[in-house]
Structures are given as C-alpha cells and as structure tokens.
Amino acid sequence: MKLSVALFFAGLFGALAAVFILLSFGTDYWLLASETCDPNASFVLVSLSQRGDVVVHENVSDITTFYHEGFFWRCSFGANVDDSNLLWKLWFTNQPHSKVCMHAYLFPFPVSHQTHNATDYDSAIIYRGFWSVFMLIGVAAVVLGGFIIICAAPFASHRLYKAGGGLFLLSGLFLLCVVVMYVLWVQVLNVVDLYIDYQRSVMCQNFQLSLHYGLSFMLAPIGIFFCLLAGLLFLLIGRTIQIHYH
C-alpha cells in the first residue's frame, strides 16, 4: 500500500516536472525587456535587428521597443506605449504581426558587435553556449527519465526505477544551473550595463532599459522542484523494490 502511494505521487510529480520543464523550454519568454528614452526629448534610438546589427530610428521619441527572449528566439517590436504594463504587452496573444525575430541560441539580449567589444562578445557567446547545452541536457534527461519510468512500471524493475530517478535528478541539477546562470547574466554580469552605457553615450542620453523575468523563467524553478522530488521518490522506490522483492 505504501509503495503504491509512493508510486502515485512519484508519477504525478514526474509528470508535472516534465510539463513545466517542456513549457519553459518551448516558450520564448525567459526575459522581457523594453527600451525607450524620455518622451519629452528628441533623440535617436538604436535597436538590434534580426541579424544582430544596430538599427537607428530618428525622431521616434514616443516609440518603445519591446523584446522577449527564450531558448529558440529573440523577438522585438515597436509600439507607441509606455512600459507600465510590460507583461501584458508581451503576452502570447497581444503582439503585432510585424515583430522581428532572430535565433537566440548563441545571441543573447542585448549583445551585439556594435555595443560590445570583441572580448565581451566572444565571452557572451561562450557563456550562452554553455547555458544552451545545459538546457538541452536537462530537457533530454527528463524526457528520457520519464520514458524509462514508463517502461519500469509493468516489470517492477528496481534498476529501471533507479535509472529513471537518477535522470530526473540529473535533469533538475542541470536546469538549476540554467536558472542560476540566467540570473547571473541579467543581474551580475556587466553585459546589460555595457549596452545601456553605449546607448546613452552614443545615441540617446535619456535611454532607459527595463528588464523583467518572463513566464518561461518562472516555470523553470517549479519544474526543477518537481523534478528533484520525483527523482528522489523513484530512487527510494527502486531501493524498496530491490530490498523486498529481490
């Protein structure tokens, strides 16, 4: 009876982990950003194009450029609105058809050749490369772990339960590294500050950049929690089956 209850909760937590992790991985809302200048000032605003080039917009004091970024894509679009409701503006169903998107695997916001020197640019690419690899390992591990657990259920194999639990734990640890690396990228490393300084010194003295964590980022810690919990339960179940039935 206790084993059945443990199996139920382990399976439930594993399924929730897979759902939250896949949603976090597949949606491009890890970071939400908006950039603008003082609406009372006349200025020249620079934004990043699809190829990572700087695009100059002259006399667009009332235009705010919005960005959202995830694992696959980084998209941007302009609007004549302020940033008071950024989360709603960047929601899935509330975006213009004219937004510009580019691949974000190795080109994280706001790095470009124009705003960062060669050393900073190369370092950012390497950092983003590790982030992307850790993300892929975490997602692959949780999917493979779920498949192994499904195969283990009919045979009550302690080895399969332990293997599946180990993969869930591995996925949780790698995705935890992903979240920590992303927080360091936004909050600690100086790539964002360099971008702001460049805009203020070259193009727009009143330049303002607003950053927010998006829905995809918020789903990741929830998935990690369920992933680690399911992994520990599956390891415990495998150990119990090995002791009592083998």
Buried (B, 14 or more C-beta within 10 A) or exposed (E): EEBEEBBEEBBBBBBBBBBBBBBBBEBBBBBBBBBBBEEEEEBBBBBBEEEBEBBEBEEBBEBBBBBBBBBBBBBBBBBEBBBEEBEEBBBEEEBEEEBBBBEBBBBBBBBBEBBBEEEBBEBBBEBBEEBBEBBBBBBBBBBBBBEBBEEBEEEBBBBBBBBBBBBBBBBBBBBBBBBEBBEEBBEEBEBBEBBBEBBBEBBBEBBBBBBBBBBBBEBBBBBBBBBBBBBBBBBBBBBBBBEEEE
